């Protein structure tokens, strides 16, 4: 079994090795980070291009971002390509000392394409189709669109792939799985199922189709599940989510392979993902060189620290994206970072003065190698009229966010002079490094089978993540392809679907000295989303040293408490009543109901390591934080106790602190620390940078 698992692991990793290049070679480490901006030459009179690109360089930017939505301009009619205007825009950028990111514009096909081939448009569940005049309205499941768009990309890559002024490529725009009910999409889903399952009987077993007379005689009888139809087969929905994830990931890989036939001179390939952590496509496109994300912090949701926290956003929003994307390839970039007010939010307030600079430093703190903002000029027509840019609608006057970008880029230029090759992070900081093991399929399954309106999978994960960041711990989000042994502590929140091989890997990790934290809803189901034909969660009972007797779900108006270290912590959403083995310690117990005094949290030693099982989801995350603090104390791992909104990170020999709180804080640093930016007292929206 071990040899089979090793072979499969090497096969998966071999795909990455076949296509992707070492991403570190694309960047000069001593640059620390490079900065860029979206510019749309096709939106402006060509007489203004020279002025605009010169000012972009004068503000301090290193690169510009072209052609993301320009398919109609690069191919004005079928088979007729016009790259002349784009050549001129690249010439002007280069003349002003700017590199270029070139984009594939597959999110916005030209009108001639959709009119000649209306089947390329997304078909909705009710049979209506999307239409021209928007973006992301074509269907990647449509065979003609898939083939024709790759033909366009081939021509674009042939033209620019040998151009040394093009430093890299962005694929599509914020790609993510979509639903399409067109004929090609239906057939591709059936083909995907036929490839996955040896025969229709295997599918019937995996989907449990004996329930409600759902049995299929052949694959052609299967349709894409309907959103509007209540009680659709949950196992079918799970496979459909897997299918859509594979489709968008494979489409991006096909684009990357097409470009790589021509790409020379160190051109890299990436795309700009929205950090939707419940979407598995974020980690599946193996042909990318590295991953980048987009982040908007202020768009009208009332969250953050304090009454006006919505002007900064929550500190975890950038931090979590940093920690998630960095561990995929070892480095990452930020392709869209908000420059000011946006136009698409529920309410679109002004960010707090200093917020844009704060966000820039925060992306840097997590290890980003490039940061880019959307966009240079505020548009004067189109859907995004009120979306701020680096300059306003006159095309020349910097916005407040534009000035903060300029300040950040000047500060980066100054700290580059202090860069020391091979500088190490502080030992206590690295000693706290923790892995969070995620599998998006668990979120799919739990959100489909919540059992209570009080349950929210992402909020559950964030209770552990926020606690670790308050401890000053560097966090790496990992998946099952990663080596657990690199980490002293691995937290696997609500890991519902497991198999014997994974549980065995957890056991070996612990026996060899690792410390595993598992939480409620773990080990309930197999990989098809079916309960095991065993006592409840028996698959993990030998590992955690406890059985799960039953679980309870409380009404929101009648919360109960868990008693931990003589403190009470409220809960409503999910609580598992545990039966610990004799050698297993009980750390917390329930109060307030018929199972009062029964265990809620357990701890046991196993081999050289330990397993902590937190069988309850608290209301505010304080119980989870207290439990982790007790575990780290047992392991002699030193922790900080940072106030809400304050984060501290280290990279390249620099310490960076960012403050999203609504008041000033004093950094827990020794006197004599050499500050390069800011100081020991860090105000609201403040940044401090020091030499370590």
N, C-alpha and C positions, 0 to 999 in steps of 0.2 A: 504493500500500500504506500509506504514512504517513497519508494522509487517511482511509482506512478504519479504521486503528487509532485515530486521534484521535476519529473519530465514535463508535466502540464505547466508548472511554474516557469520552466525555462522556455517552453514554447511561447507563452504569453510575453515574456520579457524579450524573446527573440524578435517579435514583431516590432517592438520599439527600437531595438538595436538596428534592424534592417533599414528603417526609414529615418529615424531622428538622428541628428548630429548632437555632439556635446554642446549644450547651450552656453556654457561658460566661455567658449572660445569666441563668441560673437561680441563680447563686451570687454572693454579695458577695465580691469578691476580698480585701477587708481582713479577712474572717472567717478566711481561710486554710483552715480545715477545720471542718466541723460534725460532731457526734457523736450517735449514736443507739443504740437498743436494741430488740430484738424483745420485744414484749409480747403475750400471748395472753389477752385478757379472757375469752374463752369457757372458759378452763381454771380460772378462779378465781371464787369467790363475789363477786357484784357489790358487796357491802359492803366488799370489800378494794380495789376499783379506785382510789378516791380516795387511800387511803394509799399504794398502790404508785406511782401516777403522780406524787404529790407527792415521794416519795423519789427517783424517777428524775430529776426536775428538780433536787432539792437536791444530788444527786451531781454535777450539771453537764451532763447530757445536753440536747441541743437538740431531738430528735425521737424518736418511737416508731414502730414497725413493726407493722401490724395485718393480720389476716385472711388470712394466707398459706395456711392449711389449713382454712378455715372455711366451705366450701361447704355442708356439712350444716346449719350454723347460719343462713346467709343465705338458703338455699332449702330449708327443712325438708321440703317435698313439692313435687311437680312444679308449676311455675308459681306457687307461693306463696312470696313473698319476705318476709323479715323483716330489715329493716335497723335496727330500733329499738334493739336492744342495741348495735349498732355506732355509731349516732348518739350514744348516751349515752357510750360510750367515747371518741369524738372530742371530745365536749363537755368531759369531765373532763381530757383531754389539753390542750385549748386553755385551759381555766381555769387550768392549771398552767404555761402558757407553752411548751407543747410542740407542734411541728408533727407531722404524721402522714404516713407512707408507707402507702398503701393497696395491697393485693395482690390479684391474681387467684388463685383457689385451684384451678387446673386440675389440680394434681398429686394432688388427693384428692377425687374425686367422691363424692357421698352414696350410701348403700347402695340407696335406692329407685331411683336411676338405673341402677346396675349390675345390679340384680335384674330390672328391667323390660326392660333392653336389655343382656343379657350379652355381646352381640357387641362392646360397647365395651371389653372387657377384652383385654389383650395375649394373643395366641395364640402359644405357644412352638412350636419346631420339631417337637416330638413330638406336637403336637396338643392338649396340655393348655393351660388358660388360667390367668392370674393370677386372684386373687379379692380381694374386699373385705377390708380389715383391714390394709392397708399404705399405701404412697404410690407415686406414679408407676406405678401399675398399669393406668391406662387407655391406650388406643391413640390417638395423634394421627392415625393413618392411617384410623381408622374414620370414615366420613362422618357418621353420626349424632352421634357424640361431638363431632366438630369443629364441626358446626352448632349443637348444643345448648349447648356450652360458650361459644361466642361470643354466644349469646342471653343467657346468664347474665351475661357480662362487659358486654354492652350495658346491662342493667338496673343493674348495679353502677355503671357509669360515668355513666349518666343521673342516678343518685341523688347521687353524690359529685363529679362532674366540675366543678360550679360552686362547690364548697365551698373557700373560700380557706384553710381550715385544713389541707387536703390539699396537701402540697407536691409530691408525686410518686407514681408508680405503679411497683410491681415486678410483672413478669409471671411466672407460674408459679413454680417453685422449682428452681434448679440444672438448667435444661433441657439436655438432651443427646440425641443420636440414640439410638433404641431399635430393637430388632428385633421385628417382628410378622409372623406368617405367616397372619393372617386374610385373608378374601376381599377386603375393601376394600384392604388393604395390597398384596396381589398385583396388583390391578387398577390401583391408583395407580402402582405401579412400571412396569407395562406402558404406562400412559398417559404417564408421564415419558419413557420410552424412545422412544415414538412421536413425542413432541414434539421430542426431541433429534435423532433420526435421520430423514432424509428418507424412508427406506424400509428394509425388512428387510435388503436387500442391504448397505446402508451399515453397519448394525449388525453383520452377519456379518463384514464386513471389519474393523471396529474391534475386534471381540472375537476375531478369528482363529479363527472356528468351523470352518474347514477341518481344524483340528487335532482329532484323536480323534472325527471324525464328529459334530461338535456343531452343524452347520448348522441354522438355523431357517427355516421357511417363512413364518411370520407371528408377530406380536408376542404373540398369545394363547398360544403354546406356551412362553413364557418364564416361569419361576418365580423367586422370590427365592432366591438361592444358600444352600445349607445349610452351616452351620458344621461339622457333624459329618461331612460327606462329604468325604473326602480328595481333593485334586487338583481341586477345583472351578475353573472358568475364572477366572483371575486378573483378566482384563479385565472380566468380568461383575461380579466383586466390587468392582473400582474404581468402576464405574458405580453399583453398589448403594450404596456409601458416599457417593457424590455425591448420590444420591437421598435418602437418610435425612438428610443435612445440609440439603438444600434443604427437606425437609418440616418439620423442626423450626424452621428459620429463617423459613419462610413462615408457619407457625402463629403464631410470635411477632409477625411483622409484622401478621397479621390481627388479633391482640389489640390491638396498638398503634393500628391504624387505627380499630378499634371504640371505643377509649377517646378517641381524639383528636376524635371527633365532638362530644364533650361537654366535654372538659378545657379549663378556663379558668384565669384567674388565675395563669398561669405554671407550671402543673403539668407536670412532666417525666415521661418514661417510660423505664424501664430494665429489666434483669433481672439475676439474680445467677448468673454462670457459674462453674463449676468450671474452673480454668485447665488444661484438658486440651489442650495445644498441638497435639496430633495430630488434633483435631476441628475441621473447617473452619467449623462453625456459629458459632464465637466471633466471626467478622468478617462474617457474612452477613446479619444482621437490620438492614436499612437503615432501618427505621422507628423504631428506638430513638433517643432523644436522646443517650444516652451509655451506656457499658457499666460494669458493676460486677462484682467477682469475690468469691469466698469463699476463705478461707485458714485452714487448721488446721495447726499447726506441730509439735505434740507428740502423737503417737498410737502410740508404741511401736516405731517403726522406729529402729534404732541408727545414726543418722547425725548429722552435725554435727561440730564441731571438738572433739577430745579424747574421753576416755573417757565423759564424761557429756554429750556434745554433743546427745544425744537430748532433753535437757531444754530446749533452745533451738531445735533444728532448724537446717537449713543456711541461711546468709545469703542464698543465691541464691533460695530458695523464695518469699520476698516480693518480692525485687528483680526477679526475672524477670517475675512477674505485673504489677508496676508498669510495667515497661518495655514489656511486651506490650500492655496495655490502654490505656495513656496515648496511644499513637500512633494508635489507631483513630479517636477523636473529638477528640483534643487535650486531653481531661481524662478522669478516671475516678473511681470510688468503690470502696470496699470494703464490701460488704453483710453479710458474715459474717466476723468475726475472733474467734478462739478466746479465751474469757474465763478458761480454766483447764482442769482435767481434762475429758476427753471420755469417752464410754462405748462408742464403736464401734470403737476401735482394736484391733489384735492384742494389745497390752498398753497400759494407759492410765495412764502415770506422771504425777506432778505436774510441771508446768513449774517451771523454776528461778525463785526469787524475782527479780522484775524483768523476767522474760521478756515478760509481757503488755505492759508499758509499752514495752519495746524494740520489740516488733512494731508497736505503735501509731505510734511515732516513725518506724519504717521505712516504713510505708505513707504517712505524711506526707512523708517525704524524697523519694519518687518522684513526688509531685505530687497525691496524692489530695485531692478536695474534700469528700468525706464518708466517714466510717467508722462502721460499725454492728456491734454484737456480738450473737451468738446465745447466750444469751438473757438476760432480766432475772432471772426466777425459776427456780431449779432445779426440774424437774418432780417431782411426788410420785406420778405414775402414768404409764403409757405405756412406749414403747420406750426412751426416753432418760433413765431414772431417775437414772443417775449422771453425767449431763452437767452440769457446773458452769454456774452463771449468775453474774450480778453480785451477787445475794444467794442465800443458801442455801435449803434446803427450808422453813425457818420463814417465809420471805417478807420478812424484815427485816434479817438480819445480813449485811453485805457480806462476800463472799469475798475472799481475797487478790487475785484478779484484778479484782474489783470496785473495790477500793481503788486498784489501779494504773490502772484507767480514770479514776477520779476525779482522781488525781494528774496524768495526762496532760491531762485537760480543763482543769485549773487552770493547767498550764504553757502550754497553747495560749492561754488567756485572757491570760496575762502577756505572751507574745511578740507578741500582736496589737498591743500598744501600741508596738512597735518596727517595725511594718510600714511600708515605704516604697513608694509606688506606682511602678511601672515600674523597680524595682531590677533590675539586670542580673546574670546569673551571671558568674563570673570568666572572662576570655578563655581562659586555658589549659584550663579545664574544657570550654568549648564547642569549643575547637580539637580536643579528643579525641573529640568526639561521633561515634559510629559507627552505621551501620545494619546490622542483620542481616536479610537477605531470606529469608523463609520461605514455603513453600507446603505446607500440610498434606498435599496429595496425594502429595508425595514420600515423606513418612513412611508413609502408607498402603502405597505400592507397595514400599518397601524392607523394611518389617516383614513384608510378605507374601512377599517374595523375599530373605530375609536372606543366603542362601548360606553363612552361618556362624553358629553360636551365639554367637560373640564379638561380633557386630555389634549395636549398640543406637543407633538414630537419635537419640533425645533426648539420650543421653549424648554422642554425637558433637557435637551442637549446643552442649551445655553446656560442652564443653572450650574452645570459642572464647568463649562468653559469660563464663565464669568468669575467663578471662584478661583480657578487657576490663575487667571490674569490678575486678580486682586492679590494673589500670593507672589506676584512678580515672576511667574513661571513662563518660560518659553513653551509654546504648545505646537506640536506637529499633528495635523490631521492626516491619518493614514488609512489605508484600506488593507484588504486581506493579501494583497500582493507584497506588502512590506514585511520586513524582518522585525518581529516584535522584540527580539533580544537586544536591540539597540537602546531600549528604553527601560529605565528602572521601574516606571509606573506606566501602565496602559489602562485607560478608562474606556469602557465599551458601553455607552448608554443605550438602554432599551434595545438590546440586540436580539430581536424577536426570532428571526429565522436562522437556524444553524444546521450544520450536519456533523456527523461523527468526526470527520477529519478536522474541522475547525475547533471543536471542543477539545480534541486531542492536542492540537497546537497550543491552545490556551494552557492546558495541563502541563505540557512540556515547558512552556515559557515560565510558568510559576515554579515548577520543580527545580528549574535551573537557576532560580534566583529572582525572577520577575515578580512584580506585585500587580495583580489584576483587580480592577474595580468593575464589577458588573452591577446593573441596576434593574429595577422592576421591568417586567414584560420581556425579559431575556429568556431565550431557549424554549419558547412556547411551541414553535412551528418548524416544519422542515422547509426546504428551499422552494417548494411549491405553494407555501402558505397554508399547509394543512397541519392540524394538530397531530402530534405523535400519538400512536395508539399505546399509550403508557399513562401512568399517573402524571398529573399536571407538572410540566417542565422537568420531568425526570431526567432529561438529557444532560442537564447541568448540575443535578443534585450531588453527584460524587465530587464535582469540582468545588462547589461552594460550601460543601459540608452541611447542607441543610436541605430539607424537603419543603415544598410549597404546599401548604394545606389547602388554601383557597385564596381568592383575592376579593377585595371589596371596593366599591365605588360610592362615594358619598354625594349627597345633594349639595349644591353650592351654598344653600342657606343654612346648612347644618354641618360645618366643618368639625373635625375632631383633631386631636393632637397626638404627636409622637414625643415620648420622653427620651431625651438624649443628654447625658451628662447633667442631669437635674434641670434641664431647660426644656420648655414645651415649644413644639414647632407645629403649626397648623397644616392640615392636608385635606384634600377632597378628591383628587382625580384618580389615583390608583394606589392601592395598598395591598401587598401580599403578606399573608400571615404565615410565618416560617416555623418549621420544626427543626431546630438545629441538632446536629450530632453532638455526642458527649464532649468531644474535644473542641467544638466550635464555640466561640465567645458570642454572647449577645451584647450588642452595643446600644440598642435602642428598642423600645417596646411601645405598643399602642395604648392610648388612653381613651376612655369615653364611650365604649360600646361593649357588645357581648364578648368580644375577644380581648378585653383590657388585660394588659400584662403580657400578651403574647409578643414574640420577637418580630421586629420590623427591619433591623439591620444586624448583620452578623459579620464576624471576622474569623478566619482560620488560617493557621500555618499549613503549608503544603510543601514538602521538600525544603529547598532553600528560600522559598518565597512565600507569598500570602495571597489570599483571596478575600476581598471585602464585597459583601452583597448588600446593596441598598434597595430594599424591597418596597419603598414608598416614594412617591413623588410629592414633594412639599409644595406649599402655595407660593412661597417667595424665594426659594433657593437657599435659605439660610441653613437648613438642616444639611443639605448636600455640602455646603461650604464647611460646616463644623465637622462633618464626618471626614472629609478629605484632610482637614487640618489635623485631626487626631491620627489619621493614617501616616501622614508625613512626619509627624512627631515621633511615631513608633519607628519610622525608618531613618530617623536622624537627618532628615532633609530640611535645611533651613529655609524658612519662608519669610516674605515680607507681608505686611498688612496694609496695603495701599487703600486709600479712600476711594469711593465710587467716582469714576471719571478720570482717574490718574493711572496711566500706564507707563512702564519703564521697559525698554528693550535695549539690546546691544547688537552691534554689527561692525565689522571692519575696524575694531579698536575704538569705536565711539559708543558712548551711552546716549540714549535719547529718551527724554521724558515729554509726554504730551498731557495736557490738562483740559478735559472736557467738563470739569466740575464748575459750578457757578460761584466758586470762591477760590482764593489762592491757597496753595498748599506748600509745605516745606518738604523738600526732597530728603529721603533717608540716606544721604550721602555724607561721607566724612568731610570735616573741614580740610581745606587745602585742595579740594577737587578743582581741576583746571577746566573751567567752563569756557567754551568757545562761543556759545550762544546762550543768552539767558543766564540764570543763576540758580542758587539754592531755593529761593522763593519763586514759585512758578504761578503766575496769575491765571485766571480764567482765559481759555483759548491761548495759553502760553506754551512755549516750547523751550526746553533747555537741552543743550548738547554739550558733552564734555569728553575729554580724553580719558580713556580707561588705562 
